[in-house]
Structures are given as structure tokens and as C-alpha cells.
Amino acid sequence: MATLKDIAAEAGVSLATVSRVLNDDPSLNVKEETKHRILEIAEKLEYKSTTSRKTQTPAVGHHHILALYSYQQDLEINDPYYLAIRHGVETQCEKLGIELTNCYLNNTLPDLKKITGVLIVGKPTRALRETITAHTDNICFIDFHEPGSSYDAVDIDLVRIAKEVVDFFISQGASRIGFIGGQDEPGKADIRERAFVEYGQLKGVVSPDDIWRGGFSSSSGYELAKTMLAKEDFPPALFVASDSIAIGVLRAIHERGLAIPQDISLISVNDIPTARFTFPPLSTVRIHSEMMGSQGVNLLVEKARDGRALPLNVFVPSVLKLRGTTR
């Protein structure tokens, strides 16, 4: 099993820095990319916290939160966005003295009688939703929300992000913008694709022929981009649904011998640590995904404490980071 020393050696930082990052020390002054690199290495080396945590001196009374992740754990290795959400959940539970159980897709659910609140990360299946809602109404969705839902949610405003990207490309003189993304359900566009198409068509810069959809992996991005570029007549600007997809898109563009951003430019979403180190560095929308996890915990605690009935939707802010894949 990996140790803190192993992580420190690979990250090129001190043992103390690793310990303070993994324990979310608020007084630590370290660059965000260094923090993300440490978290990535910890995950790669399988330095994992136990799935159930409890401190000796609970600060908010006894709570036992169940965090349900609507994906398998290996997705966290391929996409640090999800790893950061879990890290936010775990560190906030530690701060507040909350017992936590993590449960991934296809895992057996624990005894729900001991659970005082449930976090659901990503879109759940109908069966899972029915099981959880039958047990408790203290539920908070993370990275997913439904208009009119009676449950709390912490999410990002993907509609605003899609519009911001379209407006940026138009300000750069683009008259045609394509989209490469993934799908949560087979054959169905996710919210960022729908917002992009609707707003882009309103602005006269998006055509249904310039939309490519597959999985949320680098390999999917690579294959989709190869298909797009094989048409010869491809859009000179791209909105890519995630950094992980964009890494595969970059490879396909390089293999085609095209110059970025002169021949084709792109903007993706998430700002994972490797986004700064691609060639060229990715222009992307930074998402504070760790905050999504911590705020989900806070909402569960606050609702249990105050007996709040009105559901709250919290949208974590994002910011466009322009780098080498745009002019």
C-alpha cells in the first residue's frame, strides 16, 4: 500500500505538504495545480481513505452520510473532476465530525437505517432514486439537478457556460462552431449540448451536422475528432464537453497535421490539472468541483439541523481560463 512518502516523492514536494493537502489544511499556501497533482498521484497509487470515517469529537451532532456515486470508482482515475468531488465530500465530513460511507455503482448498499443523509453524485438510476427517497428526504444531488425537484442540489451552470463559450468564439470572429461531447444516456444529449445547440443556432453559428457525441473519455474524443476531421469541411472552432475528451481531440488534430489555434481552436470544461500541460495548453472553463462536494455535505447538515423543507439549488461558480488552444 502506498504511503505519504511515496506520494511526496512522485509529486516532488515535501511529506508535510502532502499530509496537509490530503487533510485539507486551510492554512496551507500551495498552488492549485500542486494540490490537484498530489490528489491525482494519491489516487493513482491507490492511497485511499477508508470508506467510513468518524472523528472522536463530532462538531455537529451525530450524522452518518451515505455518498452514492453513479459511476464506477475507476472513472476517478481517468477524470480527476470526479476525484475532486469525492475529496471535497470526505474532507468536509472530517472537518464536521461526520461518519461517511462511500458507495459506487454496482456496490451493495449499506444498512440505510443508520443513514441520516444521502449525497447522490451524478444522475441516479430510477431504481436507486426510489430506494433512497423511500428511506429519507434528506437528499442532495451533486453534479446533477432537476428543475422543480423537491431535493437539494449542488451543480454547475452548464447553460451559462455553453453560452459563454459561444459568445467568446463569436467575439473572435467565428462563424461556425462545432461540439464534441459525451452522453449520460444512450442517444440523449446532455444539458451542455442542448444549451450549446439552442443558443448557437439562435446566433447562427451552430449546425446539427457539426455535433459529435460519444463517451466522456479521451479515447472517445480521439475517435470522434478523427471522424470529424475526415470530412475535410470541419468547423474551425470547437466546444468540447470535458478536458478528458479534449485530450483525445488534441491528439487527433495533431495527427492530422493541423495547427492549433490557427487552423482549429477549442475550449473544454473542468480545468483538470493536466489541462495546463497539454500541447498547447487547454483553454477551459475552471470548475471548483471540490467545493461541490463540500457544499453538498453542508446542505445535508443544515437541512437536518433546521428542519428546512424548501429545497435549495446551489450553482458553484466557474471561470473561463484562456490558454494556448484559443487565439
C-alpha positions as CSV (number, residue, x, y, z in Angstrom):
1,M,0.0,0.0,0.0
2,A,1.3,3.4,-0.9
3,T,2.5,5.8,1.8
4,L,2.6,9.6,2.1
5,K,6.3,9.4,1.4
6,D,5.6,7.6,-1.9
7,I,3.2,10.4,-2.9
8,A,5.6,13.1,-1.9
9,A,8.5,11.6,-3.9
10,E,6.5,11.4,-7.1
11,A,4.9,14.8,-6.7
12,G,8.3,16.4,-5.9
13,V,7.0,18.1,-2.7
14,S,7.6,17.6,1.0
15,L,6.0,15.0,3.1
16,A,4.4,17.7,5.2
17,T,2.8,19.3,2.1
18,V,1.3,16.0,1.1
19,S,-0.1,15.4,4.5
20,R,-1.6,18.9,4.7
21,V,-3.1,18.7,1.3
22,L,-4.8,15.4,1.9
23,N,-6.1,16.7,5.2
24,D,-7.3,19.9,3.6
25,D,-5.4,22.2,5.9
26,P,-6.9,25.7,5.3
27,S,-3.7,27.5,6.3
28,L,-1.6,25.8,3.6
29,N,-0.4,28.2,0.9
30,V,0.1,26.0,-2.1
31,K,-0.7,26.4,-5.8
32,E,-3.9,24.9,-7.0
33,E,-2.1,22.8,-9.7
34,T,0.2,21.4,-7.0
35,K,-2.8,20.4,-4.9
36,H,-4.5,18.7,-7.8
37,R,-1.3,16.9,-8.8
38,I,-1.0,15.5,-5.3
39,L,-4.6,14.3,-5.3
40,E,-4.1,12.6,-8.7
41,I,-0.9,10.8,-7.6
42,A,-2.7,9.7,-4.4
43,E,-5.4,8.2,-6.4
44,K,-3.0,6.6,-8.9
45,L,-1.0,5.0,-6.2
46,E,-4.3,3.8,-4.6
47,Y,-3.7,5.8,-1.4
48,K,-7.4,5.8,-0.5
49,S,-9.2,6.8,2.7
50,T,-11.4,4.2,4.2
51,T,-15.0,4.3,3.0
52,S,-16.2,5.0,6.5
53,R,-14.8,7.8,8.7
54,K,-15.5,9.1,12.1
55,T,-13.7,11.6,14.3
56,Q,-13.5,11.4,18.0
57,T,-15.2,14.8,18.7
58,P,-18.2,15.4,16.4
59,A,-18.9,19.1,15.9
60,V,-22.4,19.0,14.6
61,G,-24.0,16.1,16.5
62,H,-24.1,12.5,15.1
63,H,-24.6,12.3,11.4
64,H,-23.9,9.3,9.1
65,I,-23.9,10.4,5.4
66,L,-24.0,8.0,2.5
67,A,-22.3,9.2,-0.6
68,L,-23.6,7.4,-3.7
69,Y,-21.6,7.7,-6.9
70,S,-23.5,6.9,-10.0
71,Y,-20.3,5.6,-11.7
72,Q,-17.6,3.0,-11.0
73,Q,-14.6,4.2,-9.0
74,D,-12.1,3.7,-11.8
75,L,-13.7,6.7,-13.5
76,E,-11.9,8.9,-10.9
77,I,-8.6,7.8,-12.3
78,N,-9.5,8.8,-15.8
79,D,-11.2,12.0,-14.9
80,P,-9.9,14.0,-11.8
81,Y,-13.1,16.0,-11.8
82,Y,-14.9,13.2,-10.0
83,L,-11.9,12.6,-7.7
84,A,-12.1,16.2,-6.6
85,I,-15.8,15.9,-5.8
86,R,-15.2,12.9,-3.6
87,H,-12.2,14.6,-1.9
88,G,-14.5,17.6,-1.1
89,V,-17.1,15.3,0.4
90,E,-14.5,13.4,2.5
91,T,-12.6,16.4,3.9
92,Q,-15.8,18.3,4.8
93,C,-17.1,15.2,6.7
94,E,-13.8,15.1,8.6
95,K,-14.0,18.7,9.5
96,L,-17.5,18.4,10.9
97,G,-17.0,15.0,12.6
98,I,-19.5,13.2,10.3
99,E,-19.4,9.5,9.6
100,L,-19.2,8.8,5.9
101,T,-19.8,5.8,3.8
102,N,-18.9,5.8,0.1
103,C,-20.7,3.6,-2.3
104,Y,-20.1,3.3,-6.1
105,L,-22.1,2.0,-9.0
106,N,-22.9,-1.8,-8.6
107,N,-21.8,-1.8,-5.0
108,T,-24.2,-3.3,-2.4
109,L,-26.0,-0.5,-0.4
110,P,-25.2,-0.4,3.3
111,D,-27.8,-0.6,6.0
112,L,-29.9,2.5,5.4
113,K,-31.4,2.6,8.9
114,K,-28.2,4.2,10.2
115,I,-28.0,6.9,7.4
116,T,-29.1,10.4,8.3
117,G,-28.5,12.0,4.8
118,V,-27.6,10.9,1.3
119,L,-25.4,12.6,-1.3
120,I,-26.0,11.3,-4.9
121,V,-23.2,12.3,-7.3
122,G,-24.3,12.2,-10.9
123,K,-27.6,11.2,-12.4
124,P,-29.0,8.1,-10.5
125,T,-31.0,5.3,-12.0
126,R,-34.7,5.3,-11.3
127,A,-34.4,2.2,-9.1
128,L,-31.7,3.8,-6.9
129,R,-33.7,7.0,-6.6
130,E,-36.8,5.1,-5.5
131,T,-34.9,3.2,-2.9
132,I,-33.3,6.2,-1.4
133,T,-36.3,8.5,-1.4
134,A,-38.3,5.8,0.3
135,H,-35.9,6.0,3.2
136,T,-35.2,9.7,3.6
137,D,-36.0,13.1,2.3
138,N,-32.6,14.5,3.4
139,I,-31.0,14.1,-0.1
140,C,-28.6,16.3,-2.0
141,F,-27.7,15.8,-5.7
142,I,-24.2,16.8,-6.8
143,D,-23.3,17.4,-10.4
144,F,-27.0,16.9,-11.3
145,H,-30.2,18.8,-10.7
146,E,-33.8,18.8,-12.0
147,P,-36.0,21.8,-12.2
148,G,-38.9,21.6,-9.8
149,S,-37.2,18.8,-7.7
150,S,-38.0,18.6,-4.0
151,Y,-34.4,17.8,-3.2
152,D,-31.3,20.0,-2.7
153,A,-28.7,20.1,-5.4
154,V,-25.2,21.4,-6.0
155,D,-24.3,21.8,-9.6
156,I,-22.6,24.0,-12.2
157,D,-24.5,26.3,-14.6
158,L,-23.7,24.4,-17.8
159,V,-26.3,26.6,-19.7
160,R,-24.4,29.7,-18.8
161,I,-21.0,28.1,-19.6
162,A,-22.2,27.0,-23.1
163,K,-23.4,30.5,-23.9
164,E,-20.2,32.0,-22.6
165,V,-18.1,29.8,-24.9
166,V,-20.3,30.6,-28.0
167,D,-20.1,34.3,-27.2
168,F,-16.3,34.1,-26.9
169,F,-15.9,32.3,-30.2
170,I,-18.2,34.8,-31.9
171,S,-16.1,37.7,-30.5
172,Q,-13.1,36.1,-32.1
173,G,-14.8,36.1,-35.5
174,A,-16.0,32.5,-35.6
175,S,-19.0,31.9,-37.9
176,R,-19.1,28.2,-37.4
177,I,-18.7,26.3,-34.1
178,G,-18.8,22.5,-33.6
179,F,-19.3,20.4,-30.5
180,I,-17.7,17.2,-29.3
181,G,-19.2,15.7,-26.1
182,G,-20.5,12.6,-24.2
183,Q,-23.8,11.2,-23.2
184,D,-25.2,10.1,-19.8
185,E,-27.9,8.1,-21.5
186,P,-27.5,6.4,-25.0
187,G,-28.8,8.6,-27.7
188,K,-29.6,11.6,-25.5
189,A,-27.9,14.9,-25.4
190,D,-26.8,16.3,-22.0
191,I,-27.6,19.8,-20.8
192,R,-24.4,21.4,-22.1
193,E,-25.0,20.1,-25.6
194,R,-28.7,21.1,-25.7
195,A,-27.8,24.6,-24.4
196,F,-24.9,24.9,-26.9
197,V,-27.1,23.9,-29.9
198,E,-30.1,26.0,-28.9
199,Y,-28.0,29.2,-28.3
200,G,-25.6,28.6,-31.2
201,Q,-28.5,28.1,-33.6
202,L,-30.0,31.3,-32.3
203,K,-26.8,33.1,-33.0
204,G,-26.5,31.4,-36.5
205,V,-23.1,29.7,-35.8
206,V,-24.2,26.1,-35.0
207,S,-25.4,23.4,-37.3
208,P,-26.7,19.9,-36.4
209,D,-24.1,18.5,-38.8
210,D,-21.3,19.8,-36.5
211,I,-22.3,17.9,-33.4
212,W,-20.4,14.7,-32.4
213,R,-21.4,12.7,-29.3
214,G,-19.8,9.6,-27.7
215,G,-18.4,8.8,-24.3
216,F,-16.7,11.1,-21.7
217,S,-13.2,9.6,-22.3
218,S,-10.1,10.7,-24.1
219,S,-10.4,7.7,-26.4
220,S,-13.9,8.7,-27.4
221,G,-12.7,12.3,-28.0
222,Y,-10.0,10.9,-30.2
223,E,-12.3,8.8,-32.3
224,L,-14.9,11.5,-32.7
225,A,-12.4,14.0,-33.7
226,K,-10.9,11.7,-36.3
227,T,-14.4,11.2,-37.8
228,M,-14.9,15.0,-37.8
229,L,-11.6,15.7,-39.4
230,A,-12.1,13.1,-42.1
231,K,-14.9,15.2,-43.6
232,E,-12.4,17.8,-44.6
233,D,-15.0,20.5,-44.2
234,F,-14.9,20.8,-40.4
235,P,-15.7,23.7,-38.1
236,P,-12.7,25.9,-37.2
237,A,-13.8,26.3,-33.6
238,L,-14.9,23.6,-31.1
239,F,-16.6,23.4,-27.8
240,V,-15.6,20.2,-26.1
241,A,-17.6,18.9,-23.2
242,S,-14.7,18.0,-20.9
243,D,-10.9,18.2,-20.6
244,S,-10.6,14.4,-20.7
245,I,-12.4,14.3,-24.1
246,A,-10.3,17.3,-25.3
247,I,-7.1,15.4,-24.7
248,G,-8.1,12.9,-27.2
249,V,-9.3,15.6,-29.6
250,L,-5.9,17.3,-29.4
251,R,-4.2,14.0,-30.4
252,A,-6.4,13.6,-33.5
253,I,-5.8,17.2,-34.5
254,H,-2.0,16.8,-34.2
255,E,-2.0,13.6,-36.1
256,R,-3.8,15.4,-38.9
257,G,-1.0,17.9,-39.0
258,L,-3.2,20.9,-38.2
259,A,-2.0,24.0,-36.3
260,I,-3.8,24.9,-33.0
261,P,-5.3,27.5,-32.8
262,Q,-4.5,28.8,-36.3
263,D,-6.4,26.0,-38.2
264,I,-8.7,25.0,-35.4
265,S,-9.3,26.3,-31.9
266,L,-11.1,24.7,-28.9
267,I,-12.4,25.3,-25.4
268,S,-13.3,22.5,-23.0
269,V,-14.6,22.3,-19.4
270,N,-13.3,21.3,-15.9
271,D,-9.7,22.6,-15.8
272,I,-8.2,19.3,-14.6
273,P,-4.5,19.5,-13.5
274,T,-3.2,18.2,-16.9
275,A,-5.0,20.9,-18.8
276,R,-2.1,23.2,-18.3
277,F,0.4,20.7,-19.6
278,T,-1.2,19.5,-22.9
279,F,0.3,20.8,-26.1
280,P,-0.8,23.5,-26.5
281,P,-2.2,24.1,-23.0
282,L,-6.0,23.8,-23.0
283,S,-8.3,26.8,-22.8
284,T,-11.0,25.6,-20.5
285,V,-13.7,26.5,-18.0
286,R,-12.5,26.0,-14.5
287,I,-15.0,24.2,-12.3
288,H,-14.5,24.2,-8.5
289,S,-15.5,20.6,-8.2
290,E,-14.1,20.0,-4.7
291,M,-16.4,22.8,-3.5
292,M,-19.3,21.0,-5.0
293,G,-18.6,18.0,-2.7
294,S,-18.1,20.1,0.5
295,Q,-21.2,22.2,-0.1
296,G,-23.3,19.1,-0.6
297,V,-22.3,17.9,2.9
298,N,-23.1,21.4,4.3
299,L,-26.7,21.3,2.8
300,L,-27.4,17.9,4.4
301,V,-26.2,19.1,7.8
302,E,-28.1,22.4,7.6
303,K,-31.4,20.7,6.5
304,A,-31.2,18.1,9.3
305,R,-30.4,20.8,11.8
306,D,-33.0,23.4,10.9
307,G,-35.7,21.1,9.5
308,R,-35.8,23.1,6.3
309,A,-38.5,22.0,3.8
310,L,-37.7,24.3,0.9
311,P,-35.2,22.7,-1.5
312,L,-32.1,24.7,-2.4
313,N,-30.1,24.7,-5.7
314,V,-26.5,25.9,-5.3
315,F,-24.6,26.7,-8.5
316,V,-20.8,26.7,-8.0
317,P,-19.1,29.5,-9.9
318,S,-16.9,28.9,-12.9
319,V,-14.4,30.9,-14.9
320,L,-13.1,30.8,-18.4
321,K,-9.3,30.2,-18.5
322,L,-7.8,31.1,-21.9
323,R,-4.6,29.3,-22.8
324,G,-3.0,28.0,-26.0
325,T,-5.9,26.4,-27.8
326,T,-7.6,29.7,-28.5
327,R,-6.3,32.9,-30.1
